[in-house]
Amino acid sequence: MTNPCYNLLIVLLIALPVTLGAQAPETVALKSAPAAADMKWEGGERTQISDWDGLPTVSNVSEPTLAVYLPEPSKATGTALIIAPGGGFHTLSIDNEGRHVAQWCVEHGIAAFVLKYRLVPTGENPGQEFVQKLQSGQEELDRQMAPYIELAKADGLSAIAHVRANAAQYHVNPGRIGIIGFSAGGTVAAAAALEYTAEANRPDFTAPIYPALHVLDYLKAPADKIPAFLAVANDDQFGFQVQTQQAYSAWNAQGNPTTMQLYPSGGHGFGMRTQGKPTDAWIDAFAAWLGYYNF
């Protein structure tokens, strides 16, 4: 039987094709782990308008990239933030959980890098394809997505390594590079702290927002006390508030500096949308948290 909490994501994913308007000032191709020979994407990246928030989503991503947003030099704090939008590993909420976050960063002196990580190959209607896959249940869907989740996680680490290697060019401090992610992007952000492979791709902080943690060994805390900021609504339609609270408790118990914002309402996928709900305040809490750790 299909898990009813997936109904929201179905709405998020069903969309109509359109052409994307504004482009980032610079787009950088990332060197990342190669895809297996049997992984095929046809038709190139596609952009749709989401029925959920009326904003663009991107699907069928086969090549990881970073869109670079830099603040005015007079405002720059030296902090860099890699931003991983969500979308069930089938789409990316490229505005609500990507560009709009980057705009906030630039206004606050933070260099922002919106990550397009690799997704499950889809056609012109990724939402319909997702619905069809759900007929086999959540566990089977997770199994089918697993190879692509591994690619997405590798892309997150490659993004961190790229920004650190080019810190001077971007005018950022190589010891102040963090990653934030939403839903599936929260998987990428959490995995960066849990599974980094070298000092070059180690995040200095991580911020998984309503993250999908069940595909990770998420009760294991980051190895060397990477500060973590978690945020989720208590009415998250996917039940991710349970995973988030479990991670918070486990990471704190292991001595990891972890902060959690648990809001009474706001649902899943709130991102940068203003809803007149408690989750509207998460970005201000995140700003205060960054200040506390001098990021």
Secondary structure, DSSP 8 states (H G I E B T S, - for coil): ---GGGHHHHHHH-EEE-------SEEEE-------TT----S--EEEEETTTS-EEEE---S-EEEEE---TTT--S-EEEEE--STTTEE-TIIIIIHHHHHHHHTT-EEEEEE-------S-HHHHHHHHHTT-HHHHHHHHHHHHHHHHHHHHHHHHHHHHTHHHHT--TT-EEEEEETHHHHHHHHHHHH--SGGG--SEEEEES---TTS-TTS--TT---EEEEEETT-TT-HHHHHHHHHHHHHHTT--EEEEEESS--S--TT---SSGGGGHHHHHHHHHHHTT-
